[in-house]
């Protein structure tokens, strides 16, 4: 017997009823549907991010903006600052755009996948997850955990990412008409706690008897992954300009890397090219060191230079502002520039 001839949902939902993770955006198994706003917010936050990292951000967002109307009325700068550290900052901009649209609808999210897909920032996965979890719609929800579980259940030999259409078709065959939201979350929990990337706990798995990958004796081999392409390593510079207990921060353009976030001035590095190396003003720049940071498609070595001369830049130019050193924690800097700031402060003996 294997997953093709077995009602996977029955066994998995029985396991979930006992072993479901308790998460702040969830309702208990079999309970009433959770607030769509909280489901949507958590799913957007969880993209490319771990549950452990998201919990504190989710708590803070829902404390400050408990409804979609509250979020829609929030200043963009405050939302971007609250998002700092979660990465993939286009998500935060889409979050606001989506909140504005839903608020204009009276605060009601669409209940169907197609309706949800029409909202800013909701791709196939997020729309399916919200439709299933918040509205009980039958939807095929496939995230990285589900990809791993399905790849192993059916021992799919084609490598990722090319195997994704096949994974989705197989996931469709085991998705039930009832309790689709619980089933989606059960698949996620199984992948996160039992069917893990390394050392899967097959003896505890409710689907072990029908898992084809386990029958091969090599469950960790799945999902098969294509050879990784080498990521380019870019070089850039960031500039610390200090005056009278404050540092010059700029607002990055709304589109592009770390769009809309406060940051140190830099030399225009990007995913496609190294920075120019050119400083924003003439003077005696001193090297403070290098911070390395990984983005999805490239790595970056950011060389930090400090300047504490008499020349100044004019507040207001290029969207910049003087920011007091003792309030830098409130600037909402993205992780890359937070690391650069700590490096620059270390040269002065000041704690970040």
Buried (B, 14 or more C-beta within 10 A) or exposed (E): EBBEEBEBBEBBBEBBBEBBEEBEBBBEBEEEEBBBBBBBBBBBBBBEBEBEBBBEBBEEBBEEBEBBBBBBEBEEEEBBBBBBBBBBBBBBBBBBBBBBBBBEEEBEBBBEBEBBBEBBBBEBBBBBBBBBBBBBBBBBBBBBBBBBBBBBBBBBEBEBEEBBEBBBEBBEEBBBEEBBBBBBBBBBBBBBBBBBEEEBEBEEBBBBEBBBBBEEEEBEBBBBEEEEEEEEEBBBBBBBBBBEEBBBBBBBEEEEBBBBBBBBBBBEBEBEEBBEEEBBBEBEBEEBBBBEBEBEEBEBBBBBBBBBEEEEBEEEEEEBBBBEBEEBEEBBBBBBBBBBBBBBBBBEEBEE
